[in-house]
Amino acid sequence: MPDPNLSIMVVDDARFSSALIGRALQQAGYRDIRYAGSASEALAELDRRPASVLLADWMMPEMDGLELTTQVRLLEEFGEHYTYIILLTGGDGDNLLTEAFDRGVDDFVNKATVNEQLVPRVLAADRLCGTMQRLLQEKRLLAHNIANLEQRNVVDALTGLGNLRYLRQRLGDALRQLESRGGALCYLLISLEDLRSRHGEGFQRELLYNIARRLRNMVRPLDVLVRLDDRQFAVVAMVNDLRECSPSSFRRLHDGLNLKALKTSEGFLQVNAAVAMVCVDASDAPLRIDDLLRQATEQLDEARSSGRIASHRVKRTQASAP
């Protein structure tokens, strides 16, 4: 049975031909039928409200059915709707059917057999349109669900460590704990040499995975270890006071990366890692997460030039400065 609410647009510069097509569709039970006397008029209507089925004459002045099909497919790139396009052809256009399918046409009806073929072809389009719209709806739902999962994801897929989103959550928890219970916080930013230009993307990923394993063995059980991107890791450590938040307390991380070669598929590799550290205690609270991240990034140049952990205490007055 036809869907009487199926949206159909008939595009033909000949009013008599449009009237015949419209009458056949109405007799078949279709009610939502619109008419356009040219391709440009049809595009304006489709932009305002899409149609499920488009019936268009192949040979029209100004813009033919193939050009209209191309423009409709371009319109659909910006939306989530599929239009089933049927072109009305004469016998002389049959040799161009392959090109028409390549351009996005779905079906054809020869004008000489419109009375016999039109309604069955539209009935078939009716069924296919329902399937296509369901698939598009499922695609939208899937994309929405993936986006929601990505927004909640806190795990780095390569290393299994936390990611930047996880770091911000844990830093927020640590700063609130610092403000309510006291103690001190150490944030370490570890920046690695980018080896992709010499060894390729695959080797860089292998290196990051192996460095993550080594760092896991060097941090304390309650320390937070995350991978930020293709070159950086970070560590958040809560300690009793600022005396424990010193370069000597974390020298094992610096030396474990820079002084001990890493085994890789290309042999043992010496890693070049710069380590910057910022420290805060309860007297410096409240502080913003972005201030800690920014101050650590600013210490990296010193860490690279000195070859040691660059340490800096972030105070509230410094954090609030522009």
N, C-alpha and C positions, 0 to 999 in steps of 0.2 A: 504494500500500500504506500502511495506517495505521502510525503510529509507536506501538508498544506502550507506550513510556515517556512518551507525551504526558500531562502532568499535567492532570487534569480534576476539577473540583469540581461536584457536583450539589447545588443548594439548593432544597429543597421541604419545606413543612411537612406534606405528606401522604406517609407512609412507603410506601404502595402505589405511588404515582406515582414516587417515587425508585427503588424496586426495579425497576419496569418499565424505566426509563431506564438504570439500571445494567446490567441484563441485556442490553439491546440493545447497549450499548457494549462489554461483555465479549465478546459474540458476534462483534462486529466486530474484536476483537483488542486492545482497549485494556485495560491492566492497572493503571495508576496512577489509580484513581478514588477520590475521597473524597466523603463525604456530610455535609451540614449540614441540621439541621431548622429553622433560622431564619437571617435575614440577619446578626444579631449573632454567631451561632456561626460563620458563614462568614467574616466579617471577622476574627475572632480566628484562625481557621485560616490565612487568607491572609496575615495579618501574620506568622505563624510560618513559613509556607512558601507562596510564591506559586503560583498555578496558571496554566497556559497557556490553558485554556478554562474558562469559568464558565457552567454551565447553571443558570438560576434561574427559578423561577416568577414571573410578573409580579405576581400577586395573592397576597400573603402578609400575615399579621397583623404588627403592630408596625412593620415596614419592608417596603415593596413592592420589586419588582425595579428600578424607576427610582431609588429612594433608595439601594438597594444599589449600583447602578452608579455613582452620584455618589460614594459613599464609597470604592469601589474605585479610581476615578480619582484621588481625593485621596491614597490610599495610594501610588499609583504616582508621585506627584510627588516623593516622598522616596526613590524607588528607581530602578532602571534596568531595569524589567520591564514588559511590556505583556500585559494579560489580554484575551483575546478573549471578549466577553460575548454569550451567546445567551439571550434571554428566551423562556419558554414562555407563549404567549398564548391567550386565548379569543377568540371572534369579536367580543365587545363591546369589545375593546381595540384593534382594528385602526385605528380613527380617531385613535389617539394615537401612531401609529408615527413621524410626523415629529418630534414632541416627544422621543420616545425616542432617535432618532438624534442629535438635538441634545444630549442628555444623555450620550452616549457609548456607547450600545448598538450592537453590531456587526451582529447578525442576530436573526431571530425564527423560531420554529417554532410553528405552530398545534397546540394539543393534539389536535385532531381528526385530524391527519395525522402524529403523532409517529412512528408505525411506518414510514411511508414517507420522511419528511423528515429525521429526527434524524441518522442516521448519515451521509448525504451532506453535511449541513451541518457536521458535526463534521470530516469528511474535508477539506472546504474550509478550515475554521478551522485544521486541522492544517498545511496547506501555508502558509497566511498567517502562522501563528505562527512557523514556521521562518524566513520572510523577515523578520518584524519583529524577532526576536531577533538575527538577523545584522546588521540595520541598527542596532540598539541597541549591539551589540558594536563595530561600526565607528565609531559616534558616540563611544563611550567611548574607543576608541583614538585617534580624531582629537583629542578634547579633551585626552587625555594628551600627545599629540605637540605640540599647540599650547602647552600649559603648559610643556613642556620647552624649546621654542623660545623662549618668553617669558623663561624663567629664564636662558637663555644670551644673549638679545638684548642688545647693547650699543650699538645705533644708534638715534638719535632719528629717527622716520619723517618728521617734518615738515622738518627742516633737514639731515639727513644727518650731523649731528655725533654725537659720543658722548653717551650718556645718563648718568644717575646711577650705574648699575652700572659703566659704563666708567670714570667718574671715580674711583670707589672702587678699581678695579683699578689704574689708573695712579698714584693717590696712594700706594697700597701699594708699588708698584714704586719710586716716587720716594723714599719714606721709607727703604726698604731700601738703595737706592743711596746716599742721604745718609749712612746709618750706616756703610756699608762703604767708600765712596770719598771722603766729605767733600763740601764745597761748601755750597750753600744752596738753599732751596726757597721759592718765592713762590706763594701761593694767593690768587687774586683772585675775589671773589664780586660779580657784577654784577646789581643788582636794578632792574627797570624799573617804570615807572608802569603800572598796570592800566587800559587804555583800553576794556575791553569794555563798561562801562556807558554809554559815550558813542558808541562806534563799532560795537559788536557783536563776536560771537565770530569771524566770518570776517575782519574787519579785524585783530583781534589776532593771528591766525595769519599773515596777510600781513606784519604788522609784525615778528613773530618771525623769519620767514624772511628778510626784508631785513636785519634786524640781524645775523643769523648770517652773511650774506654779507659785511657790512661788517667784522665782527670777524675773519673769516677773513683779510681783507686787512691787518689791523692787528697780528695776533699773529705771532711768529716761527715759522719752519717747524717747529721741534721742540717748540714749546709745545703743550700739550693744551687744546683748546677743547671745551666740552660745553654742552648745554642741559639744565638741571635740571628746569624746569617751565614754566608759562605766563608766568612773569615773570622768571626767573633764568637767567643763564649763569654759567659758571665757567671760569677759566684756571689751569693749573698750569705753572709755568716753573722750570726748573733753571738756576741761575746759579753763578758761581765762588765768590762770597762775599756776605755781607750788604750790602756797599756797593752791589751791583747790585740789591738787593731794596729799593728805596726808591720813594716815590710818583713822583718825577721820572722814574724808569725806565719807568713805565707810564702817564705822563700822556697819552700818545698815545691810549690806550684811552678814558680818561675824556673827553678833549676831542673825540675822534672821534665819540663818541655824543652828548654834550651840546651841543657848539658847532656841529655841522654838521647841518643839517636832512636828514631822510630822505625820499626820494621814494616816495610811495605812490599807490594808485589814487584817493585823495581829495586829492591834491596833496602839497606838501611839509609835513612834520610835524617839529616840534621834539621830540626825545626827552628825557625826564627820567630819567637813570640814576644810581643811587648805586653807588659802587664801594668795596668794603672789601677790605683786603689783610692777610694774616698771613704772617709770615716765620719760618723756622726754619733753623738750620744744624746741622752735625754734632754740635756740643757739646750741643744740645738733644735729640738722639736718645737712646733710642727714644721715639717719640710715637705716639699712637693717631690714626687717621683721623678718628674722631668728634670728637676734641678740636680738630682744625684746622677742621672744618666748623662746630662750635659757636662757636669764637672769631670766625670770619669773620662769622657771622650776628649776633653781638653788636656788631660794629663798624658795622652798617648804619645805625643811628640817627644815629651821629656823622657818617657819610658824607652822609646826607640833610640834616642840619642845617647842616653846614659847606659843602656844595657841592664838597668836595674828596675825594680818595682818603683814607680813614681807614686808617691803617697801624698794625699791632701785631705785636710779636715774641712768639711763643708759646714759652715756656720749659717744660722738663719739669716743674718744680715747679708751674707754673700749670695745665698740662694735666691733671695728676693730681689737682688739687683738685676737690672736689665742686661 
